[in-house]
Amino acid sequence: MIALKKILLIEDNPNDIELTLEALAEHNLANRVVILNDGVEAIEYLHYEGSYKNREKENPAVILMDIKMPRMDGIEVLQKIKTSNELKTIPVVMLTSSREEPDLKKCYDLGVNAYVVKPVNFKDFFEAVKTLGIFWAVLNEIPNN
């Protein structure tokens, strides 16, 4: 039996976290979701530092990340991931409310795999997250590091 890799959700808004988890659960995705609330925590998690130094040695199947977060924003985290030999193959999906062209361009310049603007409508948000979860956590193949 193949173990399912985790989905890493980096989001500081409790409502968006709850909606994302509900959308993933509704489609019966069995992947465990690890929730981190800011960019500093995300980098510590990915590099096995701080309170994550003893976590299981495995990269997530996908990172779903907001841009606007405290301490370190999503663009800074994306840059650190995509310039790291150990992390650069992890798919990163920006799941954000930012429709700003500079944010979009910067993310693609840094190597983001997808940029999804959070729909304002609840039903549309739910559908977007379900589709992301199925594709990136189940169907997409990435090399083992």
C-alpha positions as CSV (number, residue, x, y, z in Angstrom):
1,M,0.0,0.0,0.0
2,I,1.3,3.4,-0.9
3,A,1.3,6.0,1.9
4,L,-0.3,9.2,1.0
5,K,1.9,12.3,1.3
6,K,0.7,15.2,3.4
7,I,-0.8,18.5,2.1
8,L,0.8,21.5,3.7
9,L,-1.6,24.4,4.2
10,I,0.0,27.7,5.1
11,E,-2.7,30.1,5.9
12,D,-3.4,32.5,8.8
13,N,-7.1,33.1,8.3
14,P,-9.1,30.6,10.5
15,N,-12.2,30.8,8.2
16,D,-10.2,30.0,5.1
17,I,-8.5,27.1,6.9
18,E,-11.9,25.7,7.9
19,L,-13.3,26.0,4.4
20,T,-10.2,24.4,2.8
21,L,-10.3,21.5,5.2
22,E,-14.1,21.0,4.6
23,A,-13.6,21.1,0.8
24,L,-10.8,18.5,0.9
25,A,-12.8,16.3,3.2
26,E,-15.9,16.5,1.1
27,H,-14.1,14.8,-1.7
28,N,-12.8,12.1,0.7
29,L,-9.1,13.0,0.2
30,A,-7.3,10.8,2.7
31,N,-4.2,12.9,2.7
32,R,-3.4,14.4,6.1
33,V,-3.3,18.2,6.1
34,V,-0.7,20.0,8.1
35,I,-1.7,23.5,9.0
36,L,0.9,26.3,9.5
37,N,-0.1,29.9,10.2
38,D,2.8,31.9,8.9
39,G,5.9,31.8,6.7
40,V,8.5,31.5,9.5
41,E,6.7,28.4,10.8
42,A,6.5,27.0,7.2
43,I,10.3,27.4,6.7
44,E,11.0,25.8,10.1
45,Y,8.7,22.9,9.2
46,L,10.2,22.3,5.7
47,H,13.8,22.5,7.1
48,Y,13.1,20.3,10.2
49,E,14.0,23.2,12.6
50,G,12.6,24.4,15.9
51,S,9.6,22.4,17.1
52,Y,9.7,20.4,13.8
53,K,13.2,19.1,14.1
54,N,12.0,15.6,14.9
55,R,9.1,15.4,12.4
56,E,8.8,12.6,9.9
57,K,11.4,12.9,7.1
58,E,9.0,13.6,4.1
59,N,8.2,16.4,1.9
60,P,4.5,17.3,1.3
61,A,2.7,16.3,-1.9
62,V,1.7,19.9,-2.4
63,I,1.9,23.3,-0.5
64,L,-1.2,25.4,-0.6
65,M,-0.2,28.9,0.6
66,D,-1.6,32.3,1.0
67,I,0.5,35.4,0.2
68,K,-0.5,37.8,3.0
69,M,0.7,36.3,6.2
70,P,2.4,37.6,9.4
71,R,6.2,37.4,10.0
72,M,7.1,36.2,6.5
73,D,4.8,36.4,3.5
74,G,4.0,33.7,1.0
75,I,6.2,35.2,-1.7
76,E,9.3,35.1,0.6
77,V,8.5,31.5,1.5
78,L,8.0,30.6,-2.2
79,Q,11.4,32.1,-3.0
80,K,13.1,30.1,-0.2
81,I,11.4,26.9,-1.4
82,K,12.2,27.3,-5.1
83,T,15.9,28.1,-4.4
84,S,16.4,25.1,-2.2
85,N,17.7,21.9,-3.8
86,E,15.8,19.8,-1.3
87,L,12.5,21.6,-1.7
88,K,12.3,23.0,-5.2
89,T,10.4,20.0,-6.7
90,I,7.5,20.4,-4.2
91,P,4.5,21.8,-6.1
92,V,3.4,25.2,-4.6
93,V,0.0,26.6,-5.2
94,M,-0.7,30.1,-4.2
95,L,-4.2,30.2,-2.8
96,T,-4.7,33.9,-2.3
97,S,-7.1,36.8,-2.4
98,S,-4.5,38.9,-4.1
99,R,-5.5,39.9,-7.7
100,E,-2.5,42.2,-7.9
101,E,-0.6,41.7,-11.1
102,P,2.8,42.3,-9.4
103,D,2.1,39.4,-7.0
104,L,1.0,37.1,-9.8
105,K,4.1,38.0,-11.9
106,K,6.5,37.7,-9.0
107,C,5.1,34.2,-8.0
108,Y,5.5,32.9,-11.6
109,D,9.0,34.4,-11.8
110,L,9.9,32.5,-8.7
111,G,8.5,29.2,-10.0
112,V,5.1,28.8,-8.5
113,N,3.1,25.9,-10.0
114,A,-0.3,27.5,-9.9
115,Y,-1.8,30.8,-8.7
116,V,-5.4,30.6,-7.7
117,V,-7.4,33.6,-6.5
118,K,-9.8,32.7,-3.7
119,P,-13.3,33.1,-5.0
120,V,-15.5,35.3,-2.9
121,N,-18.4,32.9,-3.4
122,F,-18.4,30.0,-0.9
123,K,-19.5,27.4,-3.4
124,D,-16.8,28.5,-5.9
125,F,-14.1,28.4,-3.2
126,F,-15.2,24.9,-2.2
127,E,-15.0,23.7,-5.8
128,A,-11.6,25.3,-6.4
129,V,-10.1,23.7,-3.3
130,K,-11.5,20.3,-4.1
131,T,-10.1,20.4,-7.6
132,L,-6.7,21.5,-6.4
133,G,-6.6,18.8,-3.8
134,I,-7.5,16.0,-6.3
135,F,-4.9,17.1,-8.9
136,W,-1.9,18.1,-6.7
137,A,-2.3,15.6,-3.9
138,V,-3.5,12.5,-5.8
139,L,-2.9,12.7,-9.5
140,N,0.3,14.7,-9.8
141,E,3.6,12.8,-9.7
142,I,6.8,14.4,-8.3
143,P,10.3,13.0,-8.0
144,N,11.4,11.6,-4.7
145,N,14.1,13.7,-2.9
